[in-house]
């Protein structure tokens, strides 16, 4: 997502930052946290619990290495297509380009179950387009 042809990392981080600024949550979960893109927007004086979930343990290690001092950081390895998450709900659940890969079955159920009463679910979707390929060609397979 960071390749020059795709260039999605910065816009996705900015969208997460906008959700944080608008909602000012005390707790947040990022589903498909990957390497922690966007976590630089977390204000640790306001948000005291940050939950990251990803299927790839190497991505979680990268997130921990990039944000070793992020207050309240919890990282969980789970396949949201198959696993049931049992975590304390949060004020904001953010899922960017997740449902395109993990589907809207169990993954969406898990996302909704993580939203605390009175909380919010922030979703970034990439809708199909007749004018563009579904996946931008890159050097990655």
Residue pairs with C-beta under 8 A, 6 or more apart in sequence:
1 8
1 9
1 12
1 37
1 97
2 8
2 9
3 136
3 138
3 139
3 140
5 136
5 137
5 138
6 136
6 138
8 97
9 37
12 37
12 38
12 96
12 97
12 124
13 37
13 38
13 40
13 41
14 38
15 38
15 96
15 122
15 124
16 30
16 37
16 38
16 41
16 94
16 96
16 122
17 38
17 41
19 92
19 94
19 120
19 122
20 28
20 41
20 42
20 43
20 47
20 92
21 41
23 91
23 92
23 120
23 122
24 46
25 46
25 47
25 90
25 91
25 92
25 119
25 120
26 46
26 47
26 48
26 49
26 91
27 47
27 48
27 49
27 50
27 51
27 72
27 90
27 91
27 92
27 116
28 42
28 47
28 49
28 50
28 51
28 90
28 91
28 92
28 93
28 94
29 50
29 51
29 52
29 53
29 87
29 90
29 92
29 93
29 94
29 114
30 38
30 39
30 50
30 51
30 52
30 53
30 94
30 95
31 53
31 80
31 93
31 94
31 95
31 98
31 107
31 110
31 111
31 114
32 53
32 54
32 55
32 80
32 95
32 96
32 97
32 98
32 101
32 102
33 39
33 52
33 53
33 54
33 59
33 60
33 63
33 75
34 54
34 56
34 59
34 62
34 63
35 59
35 62
35 63
35 66
36 52
36 62
36 63
36 66
36 67
38 94
38 96
39 50
39 52
39 63
39 66
39 67
39 70
40 67
42 50
42 70
44 70
44 71
44 72
47 71
47 72
48 71
48 72
49 72
49 74
49 90
50 70
50 71
50 72
50 73
50 74
51 74
51 75
51 76
51 87
51 90
51 114
52 60
52 63
52 73
52 74
52 75
52 76
53 75
53 76
53 77
53 78
53 80
53 85
54 60
54 63
54 75
54 77
54 78
55 77
55 78
55 79
55 80
56 77
57 77
60 75
60 76
60 77
63 73
63 75
64 73
64 75
67 73
74 87
76 85
76 87
78 85
79 102
80 98
80 102
80 106
80 107
80 110
80 111
81 102
81 103
81 105
81 106
81 107
82 106
83 106
83 110
84 106
84 110
85 110
85 113
85 114
87 114
89 113
89 114
89 115
89 116
89 117
89 119
90 114
90 115
90 116
90 119
91 116
91 118
91 119
91 120
92 119
92 120
92 121
92 122
93 111
93 112
93 114
93 115
93 119
93 120
93 121
93 122
94 122
94 123
95 111
95 121
95 122
95 123
95 124
96 123
96 124
97 124
97 125
97 126
98 107
98 111
98 123
99 107
99 108
99 123
99 125
100 125
100 126
111 121
111 123
112 121
115 121
128 134
